């Protein structure tokens, strides 16, 4: 990941942090720190599935609204 410094290093660090958060880097790092129980894995997998389904429903609804 690249960040260009145009003056302030502090501002470049802030931009880098935002990019890492947006791409989910910190979340994936915290998942690998400790082992998850099978139940926790199942709950996380289900939550991800529900998020994907909600996102696809929203895309479908906006596409239908554009067609109407």
Secondary structure as UniProt FT lines:
FT   HELIX           9..23
FT   HELIX           25..33
FT   HELIX           38..67
//
